[in-house]
Amino acid sequence: MTDMLTTPGAAREAASIVTFDFATLTPRERYKLLIGAVVPRPIALVTTVDANGVVNAAPFSFFNCLSADPAILALGVEYRPTGGQKDTGRNVRDTLAFTVNIVSDALVEGMNICATPFEPGIDELEQAGLTAMPGVKVPCPWIGQAPAAFECRHHTSLGIGNSREIILGEVVYAHFRADTIDADRHYVDPVALDAIGRMGGQGYATTRDYFDLPTMPVATWQSDPGAANRRR
């Protein structure tokens, strides 16, 4: 269905839009709309261990930071088509821990290898030629080639329908490659981090097209509306 919408600000002219009632869509149709529009999404290359200590690594783009106090990271982990848990979900349930490794451009090949649907028990890091470094506060390793990694203890799991669970983890320890961070200021350099993001379909994006855009005081907006798009 097509409607007419009047948008605020600089685009006040009427724009033609297409609307969707999510109650009428299939799960696949909802998925395509969400991953195509909610972009770019950060990518977590998640490392876990199973009850026998076997390492698993898998990338997730249904991922984000939700809180700083406490420090909470969230993963959206899909179930298998049979309804069973994937390795990551099962390992988090069994060990109550996981580690999020940030994916840089240099890690793209390794991340894509880890996305391969290997049989359970296969060490994806070994297949990808990535280095497993011992965790400090959790049993899961972190990836030596990652620009940043966050060790997490399981906080909460939420069952979402029949297809997915949301796993919340509290960050208890972090590793940063030295060139990515000013440790005194706790400032992470986005250029050195060189993270990538997930787009729709099989698409990815870099974070190299970067600009600053300060939040304005009300007085600045009133006196100088052009400051709203004054990029640095």
N, C-alpha and C positions, 0 to 999 in steps of 0.2 A: 504494500500500500504506500502511496506517495502523499505526503502532506506538505504544507508550506510552513516555514518556520522563520520568525524574525529573530535574528541574532543580535546581541548587544555589541557595544564598542564600535570598532572601525568597520565591522561587517554588518551594518544594520539593514542592508538590503535583504529582501526576501530570498531564501534559499530553498531549493527543492530537496527533500529528504525522503529516504525510504525507511519504514518502520517495521519492526518485527515483534510479535507477541511470543515470548520465549516458551509459553505454555503450549504452543502449537508446533514447536520445532523438535526435531530429533536431537539426541545427544551429539551426534556428529555435526549437525548444522550449528548448534550452539557453540561447539568447540571451534569451528572454523571462524565464526564471527568474533569470538573472544581473542583467539591467538592472532587474528589478523589486525585487530584494533588496539589491543593492549600491548603496545610495543614501544621501545625494545624492552624485553624482559631480561633481567640478569640471569646468569647461568651458574648453578651450583654443581660442581663435580664432587659428588658425595662419596666419601669413603667410610665403609663400615667393616666389621668383622662378624663372622657367624659364631655360633656357640663353640665351634672347634678351632677358632682363630684364623679361619681362611678369610682373606681380604676380598672385599667387593668394592667396585667403583662404578658409579653410574651418574650421568648428567641429568639435571632437572632444570627446566625453565619455568615451571610453576613454583617459584621461589622468590622470597624477598625478606627484608628486615622489617619487623613489625614493632619493635620496642627497643629502647636503650636502657630502661630501668624498670624491670630487669632486661638484660640484653637478650632479645628473642629473635631467632631466625625461623622461618616457616618453609616447609616443603609440602608440595602437593604430590603425593605418590599414588600413581594409578595401580589398580589391581590387575592381575593377569586376566585374560579373557575367560578363564575357567572360574574366576572369582577368588582365587588364592592370592596371597601376598607375594609381591616381588621380593627379590633378595634384600633390597634396602629396607623395606618395611618390616620384613621378618627379622632382620638383624638388629634393627633399632628396638623392636619388641623384646628380643632376647638379651641384648646387652645394655639397653637404655643409654645408648650413645651413638653419635655420628660426628663426622667432621666435614665441614663445607670448605671446599677449595675453590677460590675464584678463578675463572677461566680467562686467561689472557689470550691475545692473538697467537702467541707462540705455543699455546697449549691446544690449539684447535684440532690438530691431527690426533693428538693423544685422547682428547675428549671424544672425538668421533669414533675412535677405536673402542673406547669404553662403552659407547652407546650400542655396540654390536650385541645382539641377543645371544651371548654365550650361554652354555649350560651352567646350572648352579655348580659352585665349587671351582670355577675357573677364575684365576686371578687376573682381572682386567688390567691392573697396573703393569704386571709383568708382560702381558700381551702388547701393551702400548709403549713399553720401554720407559715407563715413568718410575720415579724413585719413591719408595714408601719409607717415610721417616717416622720414628716412633712417637706416638702421642705422649703428652706430658700428664694430662689429667683424665684422659679417656683411653680405652684400649685401641681405638681406631688410629691408623696411621694418617699422617698428612702427606701431601705430595710435595716433594722437594723442589719441583719446577714451578709450583704455583706462586704467583706474586703475593698472595695472602691466603691464609687458611684459619678457620675458626673451629676449635674443638667445642663440641656441644654435648651437654647432658640432656636426655629426654625430659621434656616438661609436661606435654600433654599430647594426646592423639585424639583426633576427632574423626569419626566415621562419617563420610559424606555420601549418602546414597549407597548404591551397589557398585560404584566404579572407582572410588578414590578415597584416600584418607589424608587428612591434614596433620602433619607432624610438626609440633613446636619444640624447638630445642633452645636451652639457655646456654649462651656462650660462656665458657669458663676459662678459655685460654686462646691466645691468638699468635700467629706466626706471620711476619711480614718480611719480604726480601728487603734488605737494607736500603736499596736505592729507591724504594717506593714510598718511604715514610720519613718525615721529620719527627723523630721520637719525642723530642722535647715539647713540640707543639701538638703532638698527636695528629699531624696533618698528613693525609695520604695524597700523594701526587698522582692525579688521574692519568697523566701522560705516561709516567713510568709504569703504572698499573696496567695500562693498555688492555682493559677488559673488553670483552665482546658481549653482544646482546643477541637475543633470539627474536626474530621477526616471525611473520606468518609462514606457513608451509615449511619448506626446507631453508628458509632465508635466515641470514645472520647479518649483524651490523657491528662495525667497530665503534669505539667512543672517541675517535680522534678528531671529529668535528665538534669542538668544545668551545663554549663561551660562558662568561659570567653575566648574570642579570640580577642586580641587587633588588631586594624587596624594598618598596618605597614607603616612606612615611606618608600619611594622608596629606600633609601640607605640600609635599613634593608633587603628588598626583594632581592636586588642585591647581598648583601654580605652573606645573610643567607636565602636561599629560604625555608628551613625547618621551618622557623618561621611562615609560612603561616598556619600551622596546629598545632601550639604549644598552646595547650589548657591548661587552668588553672582551 
